[in-house]
């Protein structure tokens, strides 16, 4: 009878056209029945040679391309580049512009996380969270549209500051948006966080030990979910983050549920930061005086920020001309996705959507 019920390993392609692979990720699965023996990620289906393109563009032309990498957190993509250029060119940014950057950055983190929350629920079979996530995201996009004219790719940051000042009613609208999110978090708890089915689908699944997280250079919620209290905003502050009072949420086991809770609590902490930033927003210039033709001195620079998905860094080599000699992006989605093969081994096929969703990668950020 053992020979009759014996199963052979077989290969299955999950993606690149699959609703649970966040776009065009292809997982080559080796299965033994319902158990995943091996899961090998294949990327590159969205590759656009962005970094090489930017080496053939003038410095002022770079920002719109950065928006299109992590298109759910486009404001966050723009910031490390302008900070790197300001450090390379020794530009002092006005205080009002620094505060506006913090406000916009954290609002974009909230919008990104609520969108992730909705998609994560959908991947586990719950349709309503996606509708809730889109509902809150829409309110956030209205804010971004009011300052930039765009709803996804903003082209708002500038070397030396920001493109335009906040509308007069922006603080009031931002506070209203955050009050809406605070209220809706109760619905999130009722719908998913406290749901016993959801907990069984996420507890003790896709566990990442602290040692494994460090060895794969994970960052963001993927790292903090494993109990490692590291956040660039605290460890290597920028834009005056050292002057804001906020906490770093961390997990204990490093499973899918811990990563979920880290992102959930980050929404709360980002609201705290935005409230403090709005309170200290004073009058002043929104951009420093810089040359119209940007040609930084010869040198190299690396600058990093804490994006919704982890450490986002920009490395630039300048030869003294008006275009970057070398442009490289340290994309958090790419680094975080590298651990997928290690944590998907020996799990059930039904657990894959939960594990993939907990990584929270954006394929535009992976492939660039």
LOSE-978809 format. One line per 4 residues: number of its first residue (from 1); their letters; for each residue x, y, z of C-alpha. Coordinates in steps of 0.25 Angstrom, whole numbers. Example, Ala and Ser with C-alpha at 12.3 -4.5 7.8 and 13.67 -1.06 7.14 Angstrom:
LOSE-978809
1> as> 49:-18:31 | 55:-4:29
***
This chain:
LOSE-978809
1> xxxx> 0:0:0 | 12:10:3 | 15:9:-12 | 1:12:-16
5> xxxx> 1:25:-8 | 15:29:-11 | 16:43:-18 | 27:48:-27
9> xxxx> 32:62:-26 | 27:71:-38 | 30:85:-43 | 19:96:-43
13> xxxx> 20:110:-48 | 13:120:-38 | 13:133:-47 | 17:141:-53
17> xxxx> 2:143:-56 | -3:140:-42 | -12:148:-33 | -4:145:-21
21> xxxx> 10:148:-26 | 9:163:-26 | 10:165:-41 | 20:158:-49
25> xxxx> 28:149:-39 | 30:135:-44 | 32:124:-33 | 37:111:-38
29> xxxx> 32:101:-28 | 36:87:-25 | 25:80:-18 | 23:67:-11
33> xxxx> 8:66:-10 | 4:79:-3 | 18:82:3 | 27:91:-3
37> xxxx> 41:85:-5 | 47:97:-11 | 43:110:-16 | 52:118:-26
41> xxxx> 48:132:-29 | 50:137:-43 | 50:152:-45 | 53:162:-56
45> xxxx> 40:162:-64 | 38:177:-60 | 52:181:-62 | 54:194:-69
49> xxxx> 69:198:-67 | 65:210:-59 | 79:212:-53 | 86:211:-66
53> xxxx> 75:221:-72 | 78:231:-60 | 93:231:-64 | 89:237:-77
57> xxxx> 80:248:-71 | 83:261:-64 | 82:262:-49 | 69:270:-49
61> xxxx> 62:259:-59 | 65:248:-49 | 53:249:-39 | 41:245:-48
65> xxxx> 48:232:-51 | 50:229:-36 | 35:230:-34 | 32:218:-44
69> xxxx> 41:208:-36 | 32:207:-23 | 20:213:-28 | 12:211:-15
73> xxxx> 22:220:-8 | 27:229:-19 | 29:241:-9 | 39:232:-1
77> xxxx> 47:228:-13 | 50:243:-17 | 55:246:-3 | 68:238:-2
81> xxxx> 73:244:-16 | 71:259:-12 | 77:257:2 | 89:250:-5
85> xxxx> 91:262:-15 | 89:272:-4 | 100:265:4 | 109:264:-8
89> xxxx> 107:279:-12 | 107:284:3 | 93:290:2 | 86:294:14
93> xxxx> 71:292:13 | 61:301:20 | 54:296:32 | 40:297:26
97> xxxx> 44:289:15 | 50:278:24 | 37:278:32 | 29:277:20
101> xxxx> 37:265:15 | 35:258:28 | 20:260:27 | 19:255:13
105> xxxx> 28:243:15 | 20:238:27 | 7:240:21 | 12:232:9
109> xxxx> 16:221:19 | 2:221:24 | -4:220:10 | 6:209:6
113> xxxx> 3:201:19 | -13:202:18 | -12:198:3 | -3:186:7
117> xxxx> -13:182:18 | -24:181:8 | -16:173:-2 | -11:164:9
121> xxxx> -25:161:14 | -29:158:-1 | -18:148:-2 | -23:140:10
125> xxxx> -37:140:4 | -44:152:10 | -49:162:0 | -54:173:9
129> xxxx> -40:177:14 | -36:181:0 | -48:190:-1 | -45:196:13
133> xxxx> -30:198:9 | -34:205:-4 | -44:214:3 | -33:220:13
137> xxxx> -23:220:2 | -32:229:-7 | -33:239:4 | -18:240:5
141> xxxx> -16:241:-10 | -25:253:-9 | -15:260:0 | -4:257:-10
145> xxxx> -12:261:-22 | -14:275:-15 | 1:278:-13 | 7:271:-26
149> xxxx> -5:270:-36 | -2:255:-37 | -8:243:-30 | 3:232:-31
153> xxxx> 16:238:-37 | 18:252:-31 | 31:258:-35 | 30:267:-23
157> xxxx> 43:266:-16 | 54:276:-21 | 69:277:-19 | 69:287:-8
161> xxxx> 55:286:-3 | 41:283:-9 | 34:287:-22 | 23:295:-16
165> xxxx> 17:299:-2 | 6:292:5 | -8:298:2 | -14:306:13
169> xxxx> -24:295:17 | -14:284:16 | -12:283:31 | -27:282:34
173> xxxx> -29:272:23 | -17:264:28 | -22:263:42 | -36:259:37
177> xxxx> -29:248:29 | -22:243:41 | -34:243:50 | -41:234:39
181> xxxx> -30:224:39 | -30:224:54 | -45:221:54 | -43:211:43
185> xxxx> -32:203:50 | -44:198:59 | -50:192:47 | -37:186:43
189> xxxx> -36:179:57 | -50:173:56 | -48:168:42 | -34:162:42
193> xxxx> -25:165:54 | -35:158:64 | -40:148:54 | -37:134:59
197> xxxx> -36:128:45 | -27:139:41 | -18:136:53 | -17:122:49
201> xxxx> -13:125:35 | -2:134:40 | 4:129:54 | 16:121:53
205> xxxx> 17:122:38 | 29:127:30 | 38:129:43 | 50:137:41
209> xxxx> 60:136:52 | 68:149:56 | 81:142:51 | 75:138:37
213> xxxx> 69:152:36 | 83:159:38 | 90:149:29 | 80:152:17
217> xxxx> 82:167:20 | 67:169:22 | 62:183:26 | 49:190:30
221> xxxx> 37:181:36 | 44:169:31 | 55:171:40 | 47:177:52
225> xxxx> 37:166:51 | 49:157:55 | 51:165:68 | 62:174:63
229> xxxx> 60:188:67 | 67:195:55 | 61:207:48 | 69:217:40
233> xxxx> 60:228:45 | 66:225:59 | 79:219:56 | 84:229:45
237> xxxx> 74:240:46 | 71:250:34 | 61:262:32 | 62:264:47
241> xxxx> 55:251:51 | 64:251:64 | 54:262:69 | 42:254:68
245> xxxx> 36:245:78 | 32:231:73 | 34:216:76 | 40:205:67
249> xxxx> 30:193:67 | 37:180:67 | 32:165:67 | 36:153:75
253> xxxx> 35:140:67 | 38:146:53 | 26:139:47 | 15:145:37
257> xxxx> 7:150:49 | 18:158:55 | 21:165:42 | 7:168:40
261> xxxx> 6:174:54 | 19:182:52 | 13:189:39 | 0:191:47
265> xxxx> 7:198:58 | 15:206:49 | 3:213:44 | 0:218:58
269> xxxx> 14:223:60 | 14:230:46 | 1:237:51 | 9:242:63
273> xxxx> 20:247:55 | 11:255:45 | 4:261:57 | 17:266:63
277> xxxx> 22:271:50 | 9:279:47 | 10:285:61 | 24:290:58
281> xxxx> 22:294:44 | 26:309:43 | 27:319:32 | 39:320:23
285> xxxx> 45:317:10 | 42:303:4 | 55:302:-5 | 69:307:-4
289> xxxx> 76:315:-15 | 83:305:-24 | 89:307:-38 | 79:305:-50
293> xxxx> 90:296:-56 | 93:285:-46 | 107:280:-46 | 112:274:-33
297> xxxx> 127:273:-30 | 134:260:-33 | 132:250:-22 | 123:239:-18
301> xxxx> 111:238:-8 | 102:228:-2 | 89:232:6 | 78:223:12
305> xxxx> 65:225:17 | 54:217:24 | 44:214:14 | 31:206:17
309> xxxx> 38:194:11 | 52:196:18 | 65:202:16 | 65:210:3
313> xxxx> 78:215:-2 | 84:223:-13 | 98:222:-18 | 103:233:-27
317> xxxx> 117:235:-33 | 119:249:-39 | 130:252:-49 | 127:267:-48
321> xxxx> 118:267:-60 | 103:270:-61 | 99:255:-61 | 103:244:-51
325> xxxx> 115:235:-55 | 109:224:-47 | 95:222:-41 | 91:210:-32
329> xxxx> 79:208:-24 | 79:199:-11 | 64:194:-13 | 58:188:0
333> xxxx> 48:179:-8 | 60:173:-15 | 68:170:-3 | 55:165:5
337> xxxx> 51:156:-6 | 64:149:-6 | 60:141:7 | 47:135:0
341> xxxx> 54:122:-3 | 59:120:11 | 46:122:18 | 37:115:8
345> xxxx> 44:102:9 | 35:91:16 | 23:100:17 | 9:96:11
349> xxxx> 5:101:-3 | -7:108:4 | 3:116:13 | 10:122:1
353> xxxx> 1:134:-1 | 2:138:14 | 17:137:13 | 18:145:0
357> xxxx> 9:156:5 | 17:157:18 | 29:161:10 | 22:173:4
361> xxxx> 30:175:-8 | 28:183:-20 | 32:177:-34 | 36:191:-39
365> xxxx> 45:192:-27 | 51:178:-29 | 54:179:-44 | 56:194:-46
***
